[in-house]
Amino acid sequence: MVTLTKAEEKIMKLLWELEKGFIKDIIEKMPDPKPPYNSVSTIVRVLVKKEIVGFKKYGGTYEYYPLISKDDYSKGQMGSLIKGYFNNSFSQVVSFFSENKNLKIEEVNEAIKMLEELKKQQNG
């Protein structure tokens, strides 16, 4: 899984939202103050080199689109996080979050429901 910089992730989030777009479309979606056109263009070209973004050429203009879904990227990042910080142990992840005093009971109940559903699926 390719790791993206924060700047690359910001661009990708906008491209996932747009589904496809020109550099000007990406910049329009960015908060003020808008970055320079060349800065955004450079980041997008890096994403093309990383094979995360594809493009269609219309004369001298390029329309860009994601080659990887947001869901697939998120799953890969989460897997890397769990592997790198929690020794690939789901119980360590749960332990970490159970020590977080900011968790709401609704979030805990939702997690329990998801785990129960997973258990049902695995048991057939």
Biotite code that builds the C-alpha atoms (Angstrom):
import biotite.structure as struc

atoms = struc.array([
    struc.Atom([0.000, 0.000, 0.000], chain_id="A", res_id=1, res_name="MET", atom_name="CA", element="C"),
    struc.Atom([1.328, 3.412, -0.969], chain_id="A", res_id=2, res_name="VAL", atom_name="CA", element="C"),
    struc.Atom([1.644, 5.955, 1.823], chain_id="A", res_id=3, res_name="THR", atom_name="CA", element="C"),
    struc.Atom([0.589, 9.497, 1.034], chain_id="A", res_id=4, res_name="LEU", atom_name="CA", element="C"),
    struc.Atom([1.808, 12.751, 2.531], chain_id="A", res_id=5, res_name="THR", atom_name="CA", element="C"),
    struc.Atom([-0.721, 15.016, 4.268], chain_id="A", res_id=6, res_name="LYS", atom_name="CA", element="C"),
    struc.Atom([-0.804, 17.279, 1.197], chain_id="A", res_id=7, res_name="ALA", atom_name="CA", element="C"),
    struc.Atom([-1.392, 14.293, -1.103], chain_id="A", res_id=8, res_name="GLU", atom_name="CA", element="C"),
    struc.Atom([-4.166, 13.012, 1.179], chain_id="A", res_id=9, res_name="GLU", atom_name="CA", element="C"),
    struc.Atom([-5.892, 16.409, 1.081], chain_id="A", res_id=10, res_name="LYS", atom_name="CA", element="C"),
    struc.Atom([-5.872, 16.326, -2.724], chain_id="A", res_id=11, res_name="ILE", atom_name="CA", element="C"),
    struc.Atom([-7.109, 12.728, -2.777], chain_id="A", res_id=12, res_name="MET", atom_name="CA", element="C"),
    struc.Atom([-9.990, 13.522, -0.416], chain_id="A", res_id=13, res_name="LYS", atom_name="CA", element="C"),
    struc.Atom([-11.093, 16.250, -2.810], chain_id="A", res_id=14, res_name="LEU", atom_name="CA", element="C"),
    struc.Atom([-10.715, 13.984, -5.860], chain_id="A", res_id=15, res_name="LEU", atom_name="CA", element="C"),
    struc.Atom([-12.741, 11.236, -4.156], chain_id="A", res_id=16, res_name="TRP", atom_name="CA", element="C"),
    struc.Atom([-15.422, 13.820, -3.457], chain_id="A", res_id=17, res_name="GLU", atom_name="CA", element="C"),
    struc.Atom([-15.324, 15.179, -7.018], chain_id="A", res_id=18, res_name="LEU", atom_name="CA", element="C"),
    struc.Atom([-14.865, 11.710, -8.601], chain_id="A", res_id=19, res_name="GLU", atom_name="CA", element="C"),
    struc.Atom([-12.970, 13.459, -11.412], chain_id="A", res_id=20, res_name="LYS", atom_name="CA", element="C"),
    struc.Atom([-11.813, 16.963, -12.125], chain_id="A", res_id=21, res_name="GLY", atom_name="CA", element="C"),
    struc.Atom([-9.332, 19.427, -13.497], chain_id="A", res_id=22, res_name="PHE", atom_name="CA", element="C"),
    struc.Atom([-6.748, 21.184, -11.320], chain_id="A", res_id=23, res_name="ILE", atom_name="CA", element="C"),
    struc.Atom([-9.003, 24.256, -11.186], chain_id="A", res_id=24, res_name="LYS", atom_name="CA", element="C"),
    struc.Atom([-11.866, 22.081, -9.844], chain_id="A", res_id=25, res_name="ASP", atom_name="CA", element="C"),
    struc.Atom([-9.645, 20.748, -7.069], chain_id="A", res_id=26, res_name="ILE", atom_name="CA", element="C"),
    struc.Atom([-8.501, 24.259, -6.146], chain_id="A", res_id=27, res_name="ILE", atom_name="CA", element="C"),
    struc.Atom([-12.112, 25.526, -6.077], chain_id="A", res_id=28, res_name="GLU", atom_name="CA", element="C"),
    struc.Atom([-12.922, 22.903, -3.413], chain_id="A", res_id=29, res_name="LYS", atom_name="CA", element="C"),
    struc.Atom([-9.995, 23.975, -1.220], chain_id="A", res_id=30, res_name="MET", atom_name="CA", element="C"),
    struc.Atom([-10.475, 26.408, 1.661], chain_id="A", res_id=31, res_name="PRO", atom_name="CA", element="C"),
    struc.Atom([-9.136, 29.951, 1.503], chain_id="A", res_id=32, res_name="ASP", atom_name="CA", element="C"),
    struc.Atom([-6.407, 30.942, 1.124], chain_id="A", res_id=33, res_name="PRO", atom_name="CA", element="C"),
    struc.Atom([-6.180, 28.881, -2.056], chain_id="A", res_id=34, res_name="LYS", atom_name="CA", element="C"),
    struc.Atom([-2.789, 27.353, -2.827], chain_id="A", res_id=35, res_name="PRO", atom_name="CA", element="C"),
    struc.Atom([-1.008, 28.254, -6.067], chain_id="A", res_id=36, res_name="PRO", atom_name="CA", element="C"),
    struc.Atom([-2.105, 26.352, -9.174], chain_id="A", res_id=37, res_name="TYR", atom_name="CA", element="C"),
    struc.Atom([1.440, 25.028, -9.724], chain_id="A", res_id=38, res_name="ASN", atom_name="CA", element="C"),
    struc.Atom([1.625, 23.590, -6.194], chain_id="A", res_id=39, res_name="SER", atom_name="CA", element="C"),
    struc.Atom([-1.583, 21.601, -6.655], chain_id="A", res_id=40, res_name="VAL", atom_name="CA", element="C"),
    struc.Atom([-0.515, 20.530, -10.142], chain_id="A", res_id=41, res_name="SER", atom_name="CA", element="C"),
    struc.Atom([2.820, 19.256, -8.795], chain_id="A", res_id=42, res_name="THR", atom_name="CA", element="C"),
    struc.Atom([1.121, 17.204, -6.071], chain_id="A", res_id=43, res_name="ILE", atom_name="CA", element="C"),
    struc.Atom([-1.320, 15.715, -8.591], chain_id="A", res_id=44, res_name="VAL", atom_name="CA", element="C"),
    struc.Atom([1.582, 14.755, -10.895], chain_id="A", res_id=45, res_name="ARG", atom_name="CA", element="C"),
    struc.Atom([3.238, 12.981, -7.946], chain_id="A", res_id=46, res_name="VAL", atom_name="CA", element="C"),
    struc.Atom([-0.025, 11.088, -7.353], chain_id="A", res_id=47, res_name="LEU", atom_name="CA", element="C"),
    struc.Atom([-0.041, 10.088, -11.028], chain_id="A", res_id=48, res_name="VAL", atom_name="CA", element="C"),
    struc.Atom([3.538, 8.776, -10.674], chain_id="A", res_id=49, res_name="LYS", atom_name="CA", element="C"),
    struc.Atom([2.475, 6.812, -7.585], chain_id="A", res_id=50, res_name="LYS", atom_name="CA", element="C"),
    struc.Atom([-0.343, 5.338, -9.727], chain_id="A", res_id=51, res_name="GLU", atom_name="CA", element="C"),
    struc.Atom([-2.997, 6.599, -7.321], chain_id="A", res_id=52, res_name="ILE", atom_name="CA", element="C"),
    struc.Atom([-4.455, 9.044, -9.853], chain_id="A", res_id=53, res_name="VAL", atom_name="CA", element="C"),
    struc.Atom([-5.151, 8.591, -13.550], chain_id="A", res_id=54, res_name="GLY", atom_name="CA", element="C"),
    struc.Atom([-5.898, 11.195, -16.193], chain_id="A", res_id=55, res_name="PHE", atom_name="CA", element="C"),
    struc.Atom([-7.532, 11.881, -19.544], chain_id="A", res_id=56, res_name="LYS", atom_name="CA", element="C"),
    struc.Atom([-5.971, 14.434, -21.862], chain_id="A", res_id=57, res_name="LYS", atom_name="CA", element="C"),
    struc.Atom([-8.185, 16.953, -23.656], chain_id="A", res_id=58, res_name="TYR", atom_name="CA", element="C"),
    struc.Atom([-5.861, 18.943, -25.899], chain_id="A", res_id=59, res_name="GLY", atom_name="CA", element="C"),
    struc.Atom([-3.518, 20.670, -23.465], chain_id="A", res_id=60, res_name="GLY", atom_name="CA", element="C"),
    struc.Atom([-5.730, 20.082, -20.433], chain_id="A", res_id=61, res_name="THR", atom_name="CA", element="C"),
    struc.Atom([-5.846, 17.078, -18.123], chain_id="A", res_id=62, res_name="TYR", atom_name="CA", element="C"),
    struc.Atom([-8.792, 15.687, -16.220], chain_id="A", res_id=63, res_name="GLU", atom_name="CA", element="C"),
    struc.Atom([-7.762, 13.634, -13.186], chain_id="A", res_id=64, res_name="TYR", atom_name="CA", element="C"),
    struc.Atom([-9.549, 10.806, -11.391], chain_id="A", res_id=65, res_name="TYR", atom_name="CA", element="C"),
    struc.Atom([-8.723, 8.432, -8.509], chain_id="A", res_id=66, res_name="PRO", atom_name="CA", element="C"),
    struc.Atom([-7.422, 4.971, -9.390], chain_id="A", res_id=67, res_name="LEU", atom_name="CA", element="C"),
    struc.Atom([-7.994, 3.708, -5.851], chain_id="A", res_id=68, res_name="ILE", atom_name="CA", element="C"),
    struc.Atom([-11.196, 4.047, -3.860], chain_id="A", res_id=69, res_name="SER", atom_name="CA", element="C"),
    struc.Atom([-11.288, 5.930, -0.586], chain_id="A", res_id=70, res_name="LYS", atom_name="CA", element="C"),
    struc.Atom([-12.476, 2.750, 1.118], chain_id="A", res_id=71, res_name="ASP", atom_name="CA", element="C"),
    struc.Atom([-9.549, 0.682, -0.187], chain_id="A", res_id=72, res_name="ASP", atom_name="CA", element="C"),
    struc.Atom([-7.055, 3.361, 0.807], chain_id="A", res_id=73, res_name="TYR", atom_name="CA", element="C"),
    struc.Atom([-8.591, 3.660, 4.289], chain_id="A", res_id=74, res_name="SER", atom_name="CA", element="C"),
    struc.Atom([-8.489, -0.105, 4.803], chain_id="A", res_id=75, res_name="LYS", atom_name="CA", element="C"),
    struc.Atom([-4.835, -0.215, 3.779], chain_id="A", res_id=76, res_name="GLY", atom_name="CA", element="C"),
    struc.Atom([-3.936, 2.659, 6.084], chain_id="A", res_id=77, res_name="GLN", atom_name="CA", element="C"),
    struc.Atom([-5.821, 1.103, 8.986], chain_id="A", res_id=78, res_name="MET", atom_name="CA", element="C"),
    struc.Atom([-4.131, -2.245, 8.369], chain_id="A", res_id=79, res_name="GLY", atom_name="CA", element="C"),
    struc.Atom([-0.720, -0.560, 8.379], chain_id="A", res_id=80, res_name="SER", atom_name="CA", element="C"),
    struc.Atom([-1.578, 1.293, 11.571], chain_id="A", res_id=81, res_name="LEU", atom_name="CA", element="C"),
    struc.Atom([-2.697, -1.872, 13.357], chain_id="A", res_id=82, res_name="ILE", atom_name="CA", element="C"),
    struc.Atom([0.336, -3.786, 12.150], chain_id="A", res_id=83, res_name="LYS", atom_name="CA", element="C"),
    struc.Atom([2.810, -1.023, 12.980], chain_id="A", res_id=84, res_name="GLY", atom_name="CA", element="C"),
    struc.Atom([1.484, 0.218, 16.312], chain_id="A", res_id=85, res_name="TYR", atom_name="CA", element="C"),
    struc.Atom([-0.463, -2.723, 17.708], chain_id="A", res_id=86, res_name="PHE", atom_name="CA", element="C"),
    struc.Atom([1.655, -5.713, 16.582], chain_id="A", res_id=87, res_name="ASN", atom_name="CA", element="C"),
    struc.Atom([-1.206, -6.792, 14.308], chain_id="A", res_id=88, res_name="ASN", atom_name="CA", element="C"),
    struc.Atom([-3.269, -7.539, 17.430], chain_id="A", res_id=89, res_name="SER", atom_name="CA", element="C"),
    struc.Atom([-6.940, -6.629, 17.416], chain_id="A", res_id=90, res_name="PHE", atom_name="CA", element="C"),
    struc.Atom([-7.092, -7.097, 21.200], chain_id="A", res_id=91, res_name="SER", atom_name="CA", element="C"),
    struc.Atom([-4.394, -4.422, 21.608], chain_id="A", res_id=92, res_name="GLN", atom_name="CA", element="C"),
    struc.Atom([-6.482, -2.072, 19.470], chain_id="A", res_id=93, res_name="VAL", atom_name="CA", element="C"),
    struc.Atom([-9.555, -2.717, 21.634], chain_id="A", res_id=94, res_name="VAL", atom_name="CA", element="C"),
    struc.Atom([-7.480, -2.256, 24.789], chain_id="A", res_id=95, res_name="SER", atom_name="CA", element="C"),
    struc.Atom([-6.148, 1.059, 23.489], chain_id="A", res_id=96, res_name="PHE", atom_name="CA", element="C"),
    struc.Atom([-9.626, 2.378, 22.737], chain_id="A", res_id=97, res_name="PHE", atom_name="CA", element="C"),
    struc.Atom([-11.127, 1.022, 25.960], chain_id="A", res_id=98, res_name="SER", atom_name="CA", element="C"),
    struc.Atom([-8.633, 3.165, 27.893], chain_id="A", res_id=99, res_name="GLU", atom_name="CA", element="C"),
    struc.Atom([-9.818, 6.234, 25.995], chain_id="A", res_id=100, res_name="ASN", atom_name="CA", element="C"),
    struc.Atom([-12.089, 8.077, 28.406], chain_id="A", res_id=101, res_name="LYS", atom_name="CA", element="C"),
    struc.Atom([-13.663, 10.104, 25.585], chain_id="A", res_id=102, res_name="ASN", atom_name="CA", element="C"),
    struc.Atom([-15.547, 7.134, 24.128], chain_id="A", res_id=103, res_name="LEU", atom_name="CA", element="C"),
    struc.Atom([-19.307, 7.504, 24.164], chain_id="A", res_id=104, res_name="LYS", atom_name="CA", element="C"),
    struc.Atom([-21.470, 4.559, 25.232], chain_id="A", res_id=105, res_name="ILE", atom_name="CA", element="C"),
    struc.Atom([-23.209, 4.691, 21.826], chain_id="A", res_id=106, res_name="GLU", atom_name="CA", element="C"),
    struc.Atom([-19.849, 4.132, 20.113], chain_id="A", res_id=107, res_name="GLU", atom_name="CA", element="C"),
    struc.Atom([-19.082, 1.186, 22.395], chain_id="A", res_id=108, res_name="VAL", atom_name="CA", element="C"),
    struc.Atom([-22.502, -0.351, 21.715], chain_id="A", res_id=109, res_name="ASN", atom_name="CA", element="C"),
    struc.Atom([-22.045, 0.148, 17.973], chain_id="A", res_id=110, res_name="GLU", atom_name="CA", element="C"),
    struc.Atom([-18.650, -1.586, 18.113], chain_id="A", res_id=111, res_name="ALA", atom_name="CA", element="C"),
    struc.Atom([-20.151, -4.489, 20.074], chain_id="A", res_id=112, res_name="ILE", atom_name="CA", element="C"),
    struc.Atom([-22.919, -4.871, 17.471], chain_id="A", res_id=113, res_name="LYS", atom_name="CA", element="C"),
    struc.Atom([-20.339, -4.923, 14.663], chain_id="A", res_id=114, res_name="MET", atom_name="CA", element="C"),
    struc.Atom([-18.285, -7.572, 16.463], chain_id="A", res_id=115, res_name="LEU", atom_name="CA", element="C"),
    struc.Atom([-21.383, -9.693, 17.107], chain_id="A", res_id=116, res_name="GLU", atom_name="CA", element="C"),
    struc.Atom([-22.293, -9.463, 13.409], chain_id="A", res_id=117, res_name="GLU", atom_name="CA", element="C"),
    struc.Atom([-18.763, -10.476, 12.427], chain_id="A", res_id=118, res_name="LEU", atom_name="CA", element="C"),
    struc.Atom([-18.930, -13.425, 14.823], chain_id="A", res_id=119, res_name="LYS", atom_name="CA", element="C"),
    struc.Atom([-22.232, -14.560, 13.258], chain_id="A", res_id=120, res_name="LYS", atom_name="CA", element="C"),
    struc.Atom([-20.744, -14.342, 9.764], chain_id="A", res_id=121, res_name="GLN", atom_name="CA", element="C"),
    struc.Atom([-17.675, -16.349, 10.736], chain_id="A", res_id=122, res_name="GLN", atom_name="CA", element="C"),
    struc.Atom([-19.707, -19.032, 12.495], chain_id="A", res_id=123, res_name="ASN", atom_name="CA", element="C"),
    struc.Atom([-21.976, -19.400, 9.489], chain_id="A", res_id=124, res_name="GLY", atom_name="CA", element="C"),
])
